Amino acid sequence: MIHVGENTWNLRIFITDLKVEKQLRVRGDQHIGGIMLQLVDPENPKDWSDHALWWPEKNIWLTRTRSTLDQVGVQADCLLHFTPMHKTLTVQLPDLRFLECRVDYSIKTFAAVVNLCKDLDIRHPEELSLCKPLEAEHLKKNYGKYPQKNGSGYLQPAPDTNSFIPNNSAYKGGSSGSLDRTQNGNLLCAPVSPYNTTPRKGGTAPGTPVMSSPTGTCLGDMQENLAASPRCPSPDVRSRLVRPKSLIEKARMNVGWLDSSLSIMEQGIREFDTLCLRFKYYTFFDLNPKYDLVRINQLYEQAKWSILNEEFDCSEEESLMFAALQLQINWLNEAQCYQVRGLDSTYNENGTDDDIDSALNELQITLEGPKSSHDGNITKIPELSDHLRFLKPRKFTMKGYKRYFFAYRDLHLHLYKNAEDSRRGAPVITINLRGCEVTPDVNLSQQKFSIRLEVPPEGGNGPNTEVWIRCDTEDQYAKWMAACRLAAKGRSLADSSYDAEVSNIITLLKLQKPNQKATETIKPKNIDTQDYLSPKMLKKLSGKAATKILETHANVTKLTLMEAKMNYIQAWQSLPDFGVSLFVIKFDGHKKEELLGVAHNRIMRMDLNTGDHIKTWRYNTMKAWNVNWGIKCMMIQFHDENVVFSCLSADCKVVHEFIGGYIFMTMRSKENNQTLNEEMFHKLTGGWV
């Protein structure tokens, strides 16, 4: 008979691989690591190194092996699980295909995304994150008002779990939970086109994989496969996409983001569940066709589906331009039989010689300075002047545009009655462009080339002032639009990127023009317009959609695959609403719901119905931000005021993480020895400051 001490008690532990529950006689001062050693059978050759203790009731991992049972609060009535930390997660990529991956469920979500992106050959993983799949009901109500299912809300941990079933799916060779990685790392299979995407319920045996109908590619071609997506997903997958119909529904789409500072397991995700991998932060660092084949393709796919699902408002010309670029990409993919390597003759036609030439050009620019279209006088800051039209909208008036002579210098717009006054008179109006918001308003069919400026008030107090500038021609618009964009960032016309910005604007405008003569030389092909245009645009164009797509496509027939994708991404980034993540909030002391827009350099108070910017606060004037986690209220301290609000459409942590994440993105460097500072990311996003 075994003597039992007074301070010992029975601890129930379920070993998930063996489906066996053990009872250990333990003391409160025993360490977690010692408990795990008692569970391991020395005669069993199984590798237990990836196992850890999971506490279902508390929804936490007991990963600190030096902590004692007393320190973590484990008592006699507790049930622990001894289970693998790496589990199978179904990941939906931006191109809507699915991968089944082995993911560490015990580490922070940010670290899990970093590891996943490494396996997928996606650089700069800090730009991406995991989110829960959205359903139509999530767009109808704010966060916290979803119907409770089995006692838990949308983002709350599930009360039951299917994580503790041996991993013995037939497609994995009948392994019984083995964690040995294959030669392909964490990727268990090639991307597949899902036709049965119904998620498994907790407690049901996985049986066969959720996905079926593989694309027919081998595992060795994984990265090439991810760099060239199929033309369209299955009808079942596309039918599950949610389409926001208003600004408030667009704001509710941000509810699904996981908390980067918690593990996947702690956020209610269980083995074989599905998560979406998406670009979260709309600031894409060092996007290089040479190194980023997979990243560029997945970014293009996310842009494409955001356009087709009407997450962004597009004019008819813009929609047709996106459709034409998509058509070019699809045709090139088919022509090349999805062989990505060697596709882009422009970027990598000469192999190593091209790399050497590129390096020499960069060295020359560094030594001599960038070439400019100006007169070459480096001692003089370039200026811009021309006749433009100006409008300052006011309520209850029908006042139209008035013509002025504009002069741009030193980040300021100076408006004069005529050109002579600009040489000797004082300006009628002066606008400081530094820190202003610049939004395009272009309609090619109406020959409308306008620039909307939201100018912050002097001293920082009060709402922004809205003014409009209208240009007469495309070239005029391109020059002034580029100047305004650079000035908003505090950069003058002497900046080396000015000419490139002008060229990009002109290129995008040309891509939107239909080319009716060129369509005569193009052999008509069957085009399923539903794959290329949003439902709203399809309804507007009716039976003319296919013809108009072909007319616009004539402008892009000479683009290579990579050029078409890069043009698509650049056009996406040029949309007025690009890069603003929306949230439904209530400001402290206000009963009315409003919108908060979070961008890479600012946050904005916005009208819930129109989306008009009421006030803008920039991060460079921010002193600190804090969250009261008890009442889910956030306070941001600026130099001149404190902004206090509660978030209604998502957890307050999501807003906090967006702001901290964007601040982290500004700290990145192109230095070769630059490493990802995960600790700094968590300090900025985890509520430590």
C-alpha positions in Angstrom: 0.0 0.0 0.0 1.4 3.4 -1.1 1.6 5.9 1.7 -0.2 9.2 0.8 1.0 12.4 2.4 -1.3 14.9 3.9 -0.4 17.6 1.3 -1.0 15.4 -1.8 -4.1 15.1 -3.9 -5.2 13.5 -7.2 -4.8 15.5 -10.4 -6.8 14.3 -13.5 -4.9 14.6 -16.8 -6.3 13.5 -20.2 -3.6 12.4 -22.7 -5.2 13.3 -25.9 -3.0 11.2 -28.2 -3.8 8.0 -26.3 -7.3 8.9 -25.3 -6.4 7.9 -21.8 -7.1 9.8 -18.6 -4.5 9.5 -15.8 -4.7 10.4 -12.2 -1.4 11.6 -10.6 -0.8 12.0 -6.9 0.7 15.5 -6.8 1.6 18.2 -4.4 1.0 21.9 -4.8 4.7 22.8 -4.9 5.4 20.4 -7.8 6.6 22.1 -11.0 4.7 21.8 -14.3 7.7 20.3 -16.0 7.8 17.5 -13.3 4.2 16.7 -13.9 4.8 16.3 -17.6 7.7 13.9 -17.0 5.4 11.7 -14.9 3.0 11.5 -17.8 5.7 10.2 -20.3 6.0 6.5 -20.6 9.8 5.8 -20.9 9.1 2.5 -22.7 6.9 4.3 -25.3 9.2 5.4 -28.2 6.8 8.3 -29.1 8.3 11.8 -29.3 6.6 13.9 -26.6 8.7 17.0 -27.0 5.9 18.9 -28.7 3.4 18.3 -25.9 2.2 20.7 -23.3 -0.5 21.0 -20.7 -3.7 22.8 -21.6 -6.3 23.9 -19.0 -9.7 23.9 -20.8 -11.6 25.5 -17.9 -9.3 28.5 -17.8 -8.6 28.4 -21.6 -4.8 28.8 -21.1 -1.6 26.9 -21.8 0.6 25.9 -18.9 3.8 26.5 -20.8 6.0 27.9 -17.9 7.4 24.5 -16.8 9.2 26.0 -13.8 5.9 27.3 -12.3 4.3 25.2 -9.6 0.7 24.0 -9.4 0.0 26.4 -6.6 1.5 29.4 -8.6 -0.8 28.7 -11.6 -3.8 27.9 -9.5 -4.3 24.2 -10.3 -6.3 22.4 -7.6 -7.8 19.0 -7.1 -11.0 19.7 -9.0 -9.1 20.6 -12.2 -8.9 18.6 -15.4 -5.8 19.2 -17.6 -5.1 18.0 -21.1 -1.7 16.7 -22.2 -1.8 17.5 -25.9 0.4 18.5 -28.9 1.1 22.2 -29.3 1.2 21.8 -33.1 -2.2 21.1 -34.6 -3.8 21.2 -38.0 -5.3 24.5 -39.0 -7.2 25.1 -42.2 -6.0 28.4 -43.6 -7.9 30.3 -46.3 -5.4 32.4 -48.4 -6.3 35.8 -49.9 -7.0 34.0 -53.3 -9.7 32.0 -51.4 -7.9 28.7 -51.7 -7.4 26.5 -48.6 -4.3 25.0 -47.1 -4.1 22.6 -44.2 -1.1 23.5 -42.1 0.6 22.4 -38.9 0.5 25.5 -36.7 1.8 26.0 -33.2 -1.4 26.7 -31.2 0.5 27.6 -28.0 2.5 30.6 -29.2 1.3 34.1 -29.8 -0.8 34.5 -32.9 1.8 37.1 -34.3 4.5 34.5 -34.0 2.3 31.8 -35.6 1.7 34.1 -38.6 5.4 34.8 -38.9 6.1 31.0 -39.1 3.3 30.4 -41.5 4.4 33.2 -43.9 7.9 31.8 -43.8 6.6 28.4 -45.0 4.5 30.2 -47.7 7.5 32.3 -48.8 5.8 35.6 -48.0 8.1 38.4 -46.9 7.2 41.0 -44.3 4.7 38.8 -42.3 4.0 41.8 -40.0 1.6 43.1 -42.6 -0.7 40.1 -42.3 -2.8 38.5 -39.6 -5.4 35.8 -39.1 -9.1 36.5 -38.8 -12.2 34.4 -38.4 -14.4 33.9 -41.4 -17.3 36.3 -41.5 -20.9 35.5 -42.1 -23.7 37.7 -43.3 -25.1 38.0 -39.8 -21.9 39.6 -38.5 -22.6 42.6 -40.7 -26.1 43.1 -39.3 -25.2 43.7 -35.7 -22.4 45.3 -33.7 -20.0 43.2 -31.8 -21.4 41.9 -28.5 -25.0 41.7 -29.9 -24.5 38.4 -31.8 -26.8 35.6 -30.7 -25.1 33.4 -28.2 -24.3 29.9 -29.3 -23.6 27.2 -26.7 -22.9 29.9 -24.2 -20.2 31.7 -26.2 -20.1 34.7 -28.5 -18.4 35.1 -31.9 -14.9 35.7 -30.6 -15.2 33.9 -27.3 -13.6 30.6 -26.5 -15.7 27.6 -27.5 -17.0 25.6 -24.5 -16.1 22.3 -26.1 -13.2 21.3 -28.3 -12.3 18.8 -31.0 -8.6 19.4 -30.5 -8.2 16.2 -28.5 -8.9 13.6 -31.1 -5.9 11.7 -32.5 -4.8 13.0 -35.8 -5.4 10.0 -38.0 -6.8 11.3 -41.2 -6.4 9.0 -44.2 -4.6 11.6 -46.3 -1.8 11.8 -43.8 -0.9 8.2 -44.1 -2.8 7.0 -41.1 -0.4 8.6 -38.6 -1.5 8.7 -35.0 -0.8 12.3 -34.1 2.8 12.2 -35.2 4.4 15.6 -35.3 7.3 14.8 -37.6 7.5 17.4 -40.3 7.6 16.4 -43.9 10.1 17.8 -46.3 7.6 20.6 -47.0 7.6 21.9 -43.5 4.2 22.7 -42.0 2.3 22.4 -45.2 0.3 19.2 -45.3 -1.0 19.5 -48.8 -1.0 21.6 -51.9 -3.7 24.4 -52.2 -7.1 22.9 -52.9 -10.3 24.2 -54.3 -12.9 23.7 -51.6 -16.3 22.3 -52.5 -17.3 21.3 -49.0 -16.3 24.0 -46.6 -18.8 23.3 -43.8 -16.7 23.6 -40.6 -16.5 20.6 -38.3 -18.4 20.9 -35.1 -16.8 20.4 -31.8 -16.4 16.8 -30.8 -16.9 15.3 -34.2 -14.3 13.1 -35.7 -12.4 14.7 -38.5 -12.5 11.6 -40.8 -11.4 12.8 -44.2 -10.2 16.4 -44.9 -12.8 19.1 -45.1 -11.5 20.1 -48.5 -11.5 18.1 -51.7 -10.7 18.3 -55.4 -7.0 19.2 -55.3 -5.7 21.4 -58.1 -3.4 18.6 -59.3 -0.1 20.2 -58.4 2.6 18.5 -56.5 3.9 19.6 -53.1 7.3 20.5 -54.5 5.7 23.3 -56.6 4.0 24.9 -53.6 5.5 28.4 -53.9 5.0 28.5 -57.7 1.4 27.3 -57.1 0.7 30.1 -54.7 2.2 32.7 -57.1 -0.3 31.9 -59.8 -3.9 31.4 -58.6 -6.8 29.8 -60.5 -9.1 32.0 -62.4 -12.0 31.8 -59.9 -12.9 29.7 -56.8 -15.7 27.3 -56.6 -19.3 28.7 -56.6 -19.7 27.5 -53.0 -16.7 29.5 -51.8 -17.7 32.6 -53.6 -21.3 32.4 -52.3 -19.9 32.5 -48.8 -18.2 35.9 -49.3 -19.9 38.7 -47.5 -20.7 41.9 -49.4 -21.1 45.1 -47.3 -23.9 47.4 -48.4 -23.1 50.4 -46.3 -20.3 52.1 -44.4 -21.5 50.6 -41.1 -21.4 47.1 -42.6 -17.8 47.8 -43.9 -16.9 48.8 -40.3 -18.3 45.6 -38.9 -16.0 43.5 -41.2 -13.1 44.2 -38.9 -14.6 42.2 -36.0 -12.9 38.9 -36.9 -9.2 39.8 -36.4 -7.5 37.7 -33.8 -5.6 39.1 -30.9 -1.9 39.0 -31.9 -0.7 38.8 -28.3 -2.8 35.6 -27.5 -2.3 32.1 -28.8 -4.7 30.7 -31.4 -6.0 28.2 -28.9 -6.9 30.8 -26.3 -9.1 32.5 -28.9 -11.5 29.6 -29.3 -9.8 28.1 -32.4 -9.6 24.3 -32.3 -7.9 21.8 -34.5 -9.3 21.6 -38.1 -11.0 25.0 -37.7 -10.7 27.5 -40.5 -9.0 30.9 -40.3 -8.4 33.5 -43.0 -4.9 34.8 -43.7 -5.2 38.4 -44.9 -3.1 41.6 -45.3 -4.2 43.6 -42.3 -2.1 46.7 -42.5 -2.3 48.6 -45.8 1.3 49.7 -46.0 3.3 47.3 -48.2 7.0 47.6 -47.5 9.6 47.0 -50.2 7.2 45.3 -52.7 9.8 43.7 -55.0 8.9 41.5 -58.0 12.2 39.8 -57.7 11.6 38.4 -54.3 7.8 38.6 -53.7 6.2 36.4 -56.3 3.8 34.8 -53.8 3.3 38.0 -51.8 2.4 40.1 -54.9 0.0 37.4 -56.2 -1.8 37.1 -52.8 -1.9 40.9 -52.5 -3.3 41.2 -56.0 -5.9 38.5 -55.1 -7.0 40.4 -51.9 -7.3 43.6 -53.9 -9.3 41.8 -56.6 -11.8 40.3 -54.2 -12.2 43.6 -52.3 -13.1 45.3 -55.6 -15.5 42.6 -56.7 -17.2 42.5 -53.3 -17.7 46.2 -53.4 -15.6 46.9 -50.3 -14.4 50.0 -52.2 -16.4 52.5 -54.3 -15.2 52.6 -57.9 -16.3 54.6 -60.8 -17.2 52.9 -64.1 -13.8 53.7 -65.6 -12.0 52.3 -62.6 -14.0 49.2 -62.5 -13.4 48.5 -66.2 -9.7 49.2 -65.7 -9.5 46.6 -62.9 -11.5 44.1 -65.0 -9.1 44.6 -68.0 -6.0 44.0 -65.9 -7.6 41.0 -64.3 -8.4 39.7 -67.8 -4.9 40.2 -68.9 -3.6 38.3 -65.9 -5.9 35.4 -66.5 -5.0 35.1 -70.2 -1.3 35.2 -69.4 -1.7 32.6 -66.7 -3.5 30.3 -69.1 -1.0 30.9 -71.9 1.9 30.1 -69.6 0.2 27.1 -68.0 0.8 28.5 -64.6 4.6 28.4 -65.0 5.6 31.4 -62.9 9.4 31.2 -63.2 10.7 33.2 -66.1 7.4 34.9 -66.9 8.4 38.4 -66.3 11.0 39.4 -69.0 10.9 43.0 -67.8 12.0 42.3 -64.3 14.3 39.3 -64.7 15.0 38.8 -68.4 18.8 38.6 -68.1 19.1 36.8 -64.8 22.3 37.7 -62.9 23.3 40.5 -65.4 20.0 42.2 -64.6 20.8 42.1 -60.9 24.3 43.6 -61.5 22.9 46.4 -63.7 20.3 47.2 -61.1 22.9 47.4 -58.3 25.1 49.7 -60.5 22.1 52.0 -61.2 21.3 52.3 -57.5 25.0 53.1 -56.8 25.0 55.8 -59.5 21.8 57.4 -58.1 23.3 57.4 -54.6 26.6 59.1 -55.8 25.1 61.5 -58.3 21.7 62.1 -56.9 18.4 61.3 -58.7 17.7 62.6 -62.2 14.9 65.2 -62.3 12.8 66.7 -65.0 13.5 70.2 -63.6 16.2 72.6 -64.8 19.0 70.8 -62.9 19.7 73.7 -60.5 20.1 71.8 -57.2 20.5 75.0 -55.2 16.9 76.0 -56.1 13.8 74.2 -54.8 11.5 73.5 -57.8 8.2 75.3 -57.9 4.9 74.7 -59.8 2.5 77.3 -61.1 -0.6 77.3 -63.4 -4.2 78.5 -63.8 -6.6 76.2 -61.8 -10.0 76.4 -60.4 -10.7 76.6 -56.7 -13.8 75.8 -54.5 -14.4 75.9 -50.8 -17.7 74.2 -50.3 -20.2 75.9 -47.9 -23.6 74.8 -46.6 -26.7 76.5 -48.1 -24.8 78.1 -51.0 -24.5 77.2 -54.7 -21.2 78.9 -55.2 -19.1 77.3 -58.0 -15.5 77.1 -58.8 -13.5 80.3 -59.2 -10.3 80.6 -61.4 -7.0 81.5 -59.7 -3.4 81.5 -60.5 -1.8 78.8 -58.3 1.8 78.8 -57.2 3.2 75.9 -55.2 6.4 76.4 -53.2 7.7 75.4 -49.7 4.8 72.9 -49.1 2.3 75.8 -49.5 -0.3 76.6 -52.2 -0.6 80.3 -52.9 -3.6 81.5 -54.8 -3.5 84.8 -56.8 -6.0 86.6 -58.9 -3.6 86.5 -61.9 0.0 85.6 -62.8 1.2 89.2 -62.4 0.1 89.3 -58.8 2.2 86.2 -58.1 5.3 88.2 -58.8 4.6 91.3 -56.7 1.4 91.0 -54.8 0.2 89.1 -51.7 -1.7 85.8 -52.3 -5.5 85.9 -51.9 -5.4 82.4 -50.2 -2.6 80.4 -48.7 -2.9 76.7 -47.9 -0.4 74.7 -45.9 -0.3 71.2 -47.5 1.7 69.5 -44.8 -0.4 66.9 -43.0 -3.5 67.5 -45.3 -5.5 64.6 -46.7 -5.4 64.3 -50.5 -8.2 62.5 -52.3 -8.7 62.1 -56.1 -12.0 62.8 -57.8 -11.7 61.9 -61.4 -14.2 61.0 -64.1 -12.7 60.6 -67.5 -16.0 60.4 -69.4 -16.9 63.9 -68.0 -13.3 65.2 -68.3 -13.4 65.9 -64.6 -10.0 66.1 -62.8 -10.5 67.3 -59.3 -8.4 67.1 -56.1 -10.0 67.2 -52.7 -7.9 68.6 -49.8 -8.8 68.3 -46.1 -6.6 70.8 -44.5 -5.9 70.5 -40.7 -6.5 73.8 -38.7 -3.6 75.9 -37.6 -2.7 75.0 -34.1 -4.5 71.6 -34.3 -7.8 72.7 -32.8 -11.1 72.5 -34.7 -12.3 70.5 -37.7 -10.5 70.1 -41.0 -11.2 72.6 -43.8 -12.3 71.1 -47.0 -11.3 72.6 -50.3 -11.4 71.4 -54.0 -9.0 72.0 -56.9 -10.1 71.3 -60.4 -7.6 70.9 -63.3 -8.2 71.2 -67.0 -6.2 68.4 -68.4 -4.7 65.0 -67.4 -1.1 66.2 -67.4 -2.0 69.2 -65.3 -3.9 67.0 -62.9 -1.0 64.5 -62.6 1.6 67.2 -61.8 -0.6 68.9 -59.1 -1.9 65.6 -57.7 1.7 64.3 -57.3 2.8 67.6 -55.7 -0.1 67.6 -53.2 0.6 64.0 -52.2 4.3 64.6 -51.6 3.6 67.9 -49.8 1.2 66.1 -47.4 4.1 63.9 -46.4 6.4 67.0 -45.9 8.3 66.4 -49.2 8.9 69.0 -51.9 9.1 68.8 -55.7 12.9 68.2 -55.3 12.1 64.8 -54.0 13.3 62.0 -56.3 9.9 60.3 -56.3 8.0 63.3 -57.8 8.6 62.3 -61.5 7.7 58.7 -60.7 4.5 59.7 -59.0 3.5 61.9 -62.0 4.2 59.0 -64.3 2.2 56.5 -62.3 -0.8 58.9 -62.2 -0.7 59.4 -66.0 -0.4 55.6 -66.6 -3.4 54.8 -64.4 -5.5 57.4 -66.3 -4.5 56.0 -69.6 -5.4 52.5 -68.5 -9.0 53.7 -67.8 -9.6 54.9 -71.4 -11.5 52.6 -73.7 -9.7 51.9 -77.0 -12.4 51.1 -79.5 -10.1 51.0 -82.5 -7.8 48.4 -80.9 -10.7 46.1 -80.2 -11.1 45.5 -83.9 -7.8 43.6 -84.0 -8.7 41.5 -80.9 -10.4 38.2 -81.4 -13.5 38.1 -79.2 -13.5 35.5 -76.4 -16.1 34.3 -74.1 -15.9 36.4 -70.9 -18.0 35.6 -67.9 -18.5 39.2 -66.8 -19.5 38.1 -63.3 -15.8 37.1 -62.7 -14.6 40.6 -63.6 -17.2 43.1 -62.4 -19.1 43.8 -59.1 -22.8 43.2 -59.0 -23.5 46.9 -58.9 -21.4 47.6 -62.0 -22.8 44.6 -63.9 -26.3 46.0 -63.3 -25.2 49.4 -64.5 -23.5 48.2 -67.7 -26.1 45.6 -68.5 -25.3 43.8 -71.8 -22.4 46.2 -72.7 -20.1 44.8 -70.0 -18.1 42.4 -72.1 -17.6 44.8 -74.9 -16.4 47.6 -72.6 -14.0 45.2 -70.8 -12.4 44.3 -74.1 -12.2 48.0 -75.2 -10.3 48.8 -72.0 -8.3 45.6 -72.2 -6.8 46.9 -75.4 -4.7 49.3 -73.3 -3.0 46.6 -71.3 -2.3 43.8 -73.9 1.4 44.6 -73.9 1.8 44.2 -70.1 3.6 41.2 -68.7 2.0 39.2 -65.9 4.0 40.9 -63.2 3.4 44.4 -64.7 -0.4 43.7 -64.8 -0.4 42.6 -61.2 1.7 45.6 -60.0 -0.6 48.0 -62.0 -3.6 46.5 -60.4 -2.2 46.9 -56.9 -1.1 50.5 -57.6 -4.6 51.3 -58.9 -6.1 49.8 -55.8 -3.8 51.9 -53.6 -5.0 55.0 -55.5 -8.6 54.6 -54.7 -10.0 57.4 -52.4 -11.0 55.0 -49.6 -7.9 52.8 -49.7 -6.1 52.1 -46.5 -8.8 53.2 -44.1 -10.1 50.5 -41.7 -13.5 51.5 -40.2 -15.0 51.0 -36.8 -18.4 52.0 -35.3 -17.7 53.9 -32.1 -19.3 56.2 -29.5 -17.3 59.2 -28.3 -17.3 59.8 -24.6 -20.4 61.8 -23.6 -22.1 61.2 -27.0 -25.1 58.9 -27.6 -24.8 59.0 -31.4 -22.9 56.3 -33.2 -20.0 57.5 -35.4 -17.3 56.1 -37.5 -13.6 56.0 -36.7 -11.2 55.5 -39.6 -7.7 54.2 -38.9 -5.1 54.7 -41.6 -1.3 54.3 -41.7 -0.6 57.8 -40.4 -3.8 59.1 -38.8 -7.2 58.4 -37.3 -10.3 60.2 -38.4 -13.7 61.0 -37.0 -16.2 60.3 -39.8 -19.9 60.7 -40.5 -21.7 57.4 -40.2 -23.8 57.9 -43.3 -21.7 59.9 -45.7 -18.2 59.0 -44.6 -17.2 62.6 -44.6 -14.1 63.4 -42.4 -15.1 65.5 -39.5 -11.7 65.7 -37.8 -8.3 64.1 -38.3 -5.6 63.3 -35.7 -2.2 62.3 -36.9 0.1 59.8 -35.1 3.0 62.3 -35.0 1.0 64.4 -32.6 0.1 61.5 -30.4 1.6 61.3 -26.9 0.1 58.0 -25.6 -2.9 55.7 -25.8 -4.6 53.7 -23.1 -7.4 51.2 -22.8 -9.7 50.6 -19.8 -10.1 46.8 -20.4 -12.9 46.6 -17.9 -15.3 49.0 -19.7 -13.7 48.5 -23.1 -13.0 52.2 -23.4 -10.0 53.7 -25.2 -8.3 57.1 -24.6 -5.8 58.6 -27.0 -3.7 61.6 -25.7 -2.7 64.2 -28.2 -0.7 67.4 -27.6 -3.8 69.5 -27.4 -6.6 67.2 -26.3 -7.7 63.7 -25.2 -9.9 61.6 -27.4 -12.0 59.0 -25.5 -14.3 56.5 -27.2 -15.7 53.0 -26.9 -15.8 50.6 -29.9 -19.1 49.0 -30.8 -18.3 47.0 -34.0 -15.3 45.1 -32.7 -13.4 44.5 -29.5 -11.5 47.6 -28.4 -8.3 45.6 -28.6 -8.7 45.5 -32.4 -8.6 49.3 -32.7 -5.7 49.4 -30.3 -3.8 46.9 -32.3 -4.4 48.7 -35.6 -3.0 52.0 -34.2 0.0 50.3 -32.6 0.6 48.2 -35.6 0.7 51.1 -38.0 3.2 52.9 -35.7 5.3 49.8 -35.7 5.3 49.8 -39.6 6.8 53.2 -39.7 9.9 51.9 -37.7 10.9 49.4 -40.4 14.1 49.8 -42.4 15.5 48.5 -45.6 18.8 47.6 -44.0 19.9 44.0 -44.8 20.5 43.3 -41.1 17.1 44.5 -40.1 15.2 41.9 -38.1 11.6 41.7 -37.1 11.3 43.1 -33.6 8.4 41.0 -32.2 8.9 42.4 -28.7 8.4 46.0 -30.0 5.4 44.9 -31.9 3.7 43.5 -28.8 4.7 46.5 -26.8 2.9 48.8 -29.3 -0.1 46.6 -29.9 -0.6 44.7 -26.6 -1.7 47.5 -24.3 1.6 47.9 -22.5 1.9 51.6 -23.1 
